[in-house]
Amino acid sequence: MNIKPIKTRKDYENALKFIEENFDAKPNTSEGERVIILSILIEKYEEEHFPIDAPDPLEAIKFRMEQLGLTNRDLAVLIGGRNRVSELFNKKRSLTLTMMKSLHKEWGIPAESLLST
């Protein structure tokens, strides 16, 4: 298989097929080197053709709460009360910078996820 830029869906599928067939190729072999190079080309193609948007900030918060086993009560303590939680989840209030900083610092939610409003 010749390595060339991935320009079409067919090129992409062929590259994926090669990687699947040679996934266990030993490092420093011809196949192993091709797998590495094709992986980089595939990643570039996917970034251009299948972009992943940042999650909605409220969805990011809910997801993190689920991961950590937290409740709305835990969120209320962090951002300033039950009313704030209700207003946020009902989209009557936006996240403030102070709330974002707290969520990032205390729960490790990426700042990029909280800023994408």
PEDA-V59300 format. One record per backbone hydrogen bond with DSSP energy under -0.5 kcal/mol. NH is the residue of the N-H (numbers start at 1). CO is the residue of the C=O. If there is no record, write none. Layout:
# PEDA-V59300
nh: (NH:NH)
co: (CO:CO)
This chain:
# PEDA-V59300
nh: (4:7:12:13:14:15:16:17:18:19:20:21:22:23:25:29:33:34:35:36:37:38:39:40:41:42:43:44:45:46:47:48:49:50:53:60:61:62:63:64:65:66:67:68:69:69:70:75:76:77:78:79:80:81:85:86:87:88:89:90:91:92:93:100:101:102:103:104:105:106:107:107:108:109:113:114:115:116:117)
co: (2:5:8:9:10:11:12:13:14:15:16:17:18:20:22:26:29:30:31:32:33:34:35:36:37:38:39:40:41:42:43:44:45:46:51:56:57:58:59:60:61:62:63:64:65:66:65:71:72:73:74:75:76:76:81:82:83:84:85:86:88:87:87:96:97:98:99:100:101:102:102:103:104:103:110:110:111:112:115)
